Amino acid sequence: MRGRRGPERAEPLLYINYQVADNFKCRIRQRMILELNAQASLRKEQIQNETPVTDEMVFYHNLANSLFLEHLQNHEYVYTLSVFLPESGLSEKKILRPFELMRLLGVENEAESLEQLGCLRNDTSNSIICKLLKFVSLQARKTVGHKIVQTIDGLEMENRLEGIDREYELRRILEVDTTKRAFESRLNKYRQAIAEDAQLELKSQMDAFQRTQMVQVRMEIEEEFRQKLRERQQQICNFTEETVLQSIRVHSGY
């Protein structure tokens, strides 16, 4: 029968179909790569025209792309790699090696123990991104524990500082009170001395005034006495003259 085919003819046809499908996938992949390259170049030109690219931005951009590339290579994501490489625009010169990534990220400097550093270097089953996430998680736990210890120490230190502040404030109040009392005592003594000086000055002025008044009264009394004495003398003289004249008249009448 013409409609039925034997197994010996079906196998070549199946192989041909697989080959056609692979060729078709390969052409699609190449076309996608070309389109991605074109889009990456266009996007790169747009970014360059829109925003100024600094060396720091380029460094972090290449660093992130190298991390993703190493992750894809480590886990053998072949198809994603074939798309990611042309789209990201990475070249052999821009790809950073794992040890370069570790050094640039400062993981070796942040590793606190040789054992931890050895684990980071020798662990080839995971990508650097996975190692970084694990490392960051460990560091975060240590940081939280350290912060708790610091918080406890900080509270104790804060209580000590508050105690010192209270003692200082108490001493300052006592010192101010002592200084105030000493000032008031000195002020009272000064006032008392001023009052005594004022009383002495007033007494001296009163004595001087009294002496002056007494001298003036004495002079007035002496002047009044001399005036009365002159008046009496004048009266006596007048009386004497009249008496003499009267005597003369009497004798002359005889």
C-alpha positions in Angstrom: 0.0 0.0 0.0 1.3 3.4 -1.0 -0.1 5.3 2.1 2.0 3.3 4.6 5.7 3.9 5.2 8.1 1.5 6.8 10.3 2.3 9.8 13.4 2.4 7.6 11.9 5.4 5.7 10.4 7.2 8.8 13.8 7.6 10.6 15.4 9.7 7.9 12.4 11.9 7.6 12.4 12.4 11.4 16.0 13.3 11.3 15.4 15.7 8.5 12.5 17.3 10.4 14.8 17.8 13.5 17.5 19.3 11.3 15.1 21.7 9.7 13.8 22.7 13.2 17.3 23.3 14.4 18.2 25.3 11.4 15.0 27.3 11.8 15.8 27.9 15.5 19.4 28.9 14.6 18.1 31.4 12.0 15.6 32.8 14.5 18.3 33.1 17.2 20.7 34.9 14.7 17.9 37.2 13.7 17.2 38.0 17.3 20.8 38.6 18.0 21.1 41.0 15.1 17.9 42.8 16.3 19.2 43.0 19.8 22.5 44.3 18.7 20.8 47.0 16.7 18.5 47.9 19.6 21.5 47.9 22.0 23.4 50.2 19.7 20.4 52.5 19.2 19.7 52.5 23.0 23.4 53.2 23.6 23.3 56.2 21.2 20.1 57.5 22.8 21.6 57.3 26.3 24.7 59.0 25.1 22.7 61.8 23.5 20.3 62.2 26.5 22.5 61.9 29.6 26.2 62.4 30.0 27.9 59.1 30.9 30.6 59.3 33.5 33.4 56.9 34.2 31.7 55.8 37.4 28.4 55.0 35.7 30.3 53.0 33.0 32.2 51.1 35.7 29.1 50.1 37.6 27.3 49.2 34.4 30.1 46.9 33.3 30.4 45.5 36.8 26.7 44.6 36.9 26.8 43.1 33.5 29.8 41.1 34.4 28.1 39.8 37.5 25.0 38.7 35.5 27.3 37.1 32.9 29.2 35.1 35.5 25.9 34.0 37.0 24.6 32.8 33.7 27.9 31.1 32.8 28.1 29.4 36.2 24.6 27.9 35.9 24.9 27.2 32.1 22.1 29.3 30.9 23.2 29.0 27.3 20.2 30.4 25.5 20.0 33.4 27.9 23.7 34.0 27.4 23.3 34.1 23.7 20.7 36.8 24.1 22.3 38.6 27.0 25.8 39.0 25.4 24.7 41.0 22.3 22.0 42.9 24.2 24.3 44.1 27.0 27.0 45.1 24.5 29.8 43.3 26.5 33.1 42.6 24.8 36.1 40.6 25.9 37.8 43.7 27.1 34.8 44.8 29.3 34.2 41.4 30.9 35.5 41.2 34.4 36.9 37.9 35.8 35.5 36.5 39.0 38.6 37.4 41.1 38.5 40.9 39.6 34.8 41.2 40.7 35.6 40.0 44.2 38.4 42.5 44.5 36.4 45.4 43.1 33.5 44.7 45.3 35.8 44.7 48.3 34.6 41.3 49.6 38.1 40.2 50.4 38.7 43.3 52.5 35.4 42.8 54.3 35.9 39.1 55.1 36.7 38.9 58.8 38.3 35.4 58.8 40.5 33.3 56.5 37.9 30.5 56.7 35.2 32.8 55.5 37.4 34.2 52.7 38.4 30.6 51.7 34.7 29.7 51.4 34.1 32.7 49.2 37.0 31.9 46.9 36.7 28.1 46.7 32.9 27.9 46.3 32.6 27.2 42.6 29.1 25.8 42.8 27.5 29.2 43.1 27.9 32.4 41.2 29.4 35.5 42.7 25.9 37.1 43.1 24.9 34.1 45.2 28.1 34.4 47.3 27.5 38.1 47.7 23.9 37.6 48.9 25.1 35.0 51.4 28.0 37.2 52.5 25.6 40.3 52.9 23.2 38.1 54.9 26.0 37.0 57.2 27.3 40.5 57.6 23.7 41.8 58.3 23.3 39.3 61.1 26.7 40.3 62.6 25.8 43.9 62.2 22.4 43.4 64.0 24.2 41.6 66.9 26.8 44.2 67.0 24.2 46.9 67.0 22.3 45.2 69.9 25.6 45.1 71.9 26.2 48.7 71.0 22.7 49.6 72.0 23.2 48.0 75.4 26.6 49.6 75.8 25.1 52.9 74.5 22.3 52.8 77.1 24.7 52.1 79.9 27.0 54.8 78.7 24.0 57.2 78.3 23.0 56.4 81.9 26.5 57.1 83.1 26.6 60.4 81.2 23.2 61.3 82.6 24.5 60.5 86.2 27.5 62.7 85.5 25.3 65.5 84.2 23.1 65.3 87.3 26.1 65.3 89.7 27.6 68.2 87.8 24.3 70.1 87.9 24.0 69.5 91.6 27.5 70.7 92.2 26.8 73.7 90.0 23.7 74.6 92.1 25.6 74.1 95.3 28.4 76.3 94.0 26.0 78.9 92.9 24.2 78.9 96.2 27.5 79.1 98.1 28.7 81.9 95.9 25.3 83.7 96.3 25.5 83.4 100.1 29.1 84.7 100.1 28.1 87.6 97.9 25.1 88.5 100.1 27.4 88.3 103.2 29.9 90.6 101.6 27.1 92.9 100.4 25.6 93.2 103.9 29.1 94.0 105.3 29.5 96.6 102.7 26.2 98.1 103.4 26.9 98.1 107.2 30.3 99.8 106.5 28.6 102.4 104.3 25.9 103.1 107.0 28.6 103.5 109.7 30.6 105.8 107.5 27.4 107.8 106.7 26.6 108.1 110.4 30.2 109.3 111.3 30.0 111.8 108.4 26.6 113.0 109.6 27.8 113.4 113.2 30.9 115.2 112.0 28.8 117.6 109.9 26.4 118.1 112.9 29.3 118.9 115.2 30.7 121.3 112.7 27.3 122.9 112.3 26.8 123.2 116.0 30.2 124.7 116.4 29.5 127.2 113.7 26.1 128.1 115.2 27.6 128.5 118.7 30.3 130.9 117.4 27.7 132.9 115.5 25.3 133.0 118.5 28.3 134.1 120.7 29.2 136.8 118.3 25.6 138.0 118.1 25.4 138.1 121.9 28.7 139.9 122.2 27.6 142.5 119.6 24.3 143.0 121.4 26.1 143.4 124.7 28.5 146.0 123.3 25.5 147.8 121.7 23.7 148.0 125.0 26.9 149.0 126.8 27.4 151.9 124.4 23.8 152.9 124.9 24.2 152.8 128.7 27.4 154.8 128.5 25.7 157.4 126.3 22.8 157.6 128.8 25.3 158.1 131.7 27.1 160.8 129.8 23.9 162.6 129.0 22.8 162.3 132.6 26.1 163.5 133.9 26.0 166.6 131.6 22.4 167.5 132.6 23.4 167.1 136.3 26.4 169.4 135.8 24.4 172.0 134.0 21.7 171.9 136.6 24.3 172.4 139.3 25.8 175.4 137.5 22.4 176.9 137.1 21.7 176.5 140.8 25.0 178.1 141.8 24.7 181.0 139.4 21.2 181.8 141.0 22.7 182.7 144.2 
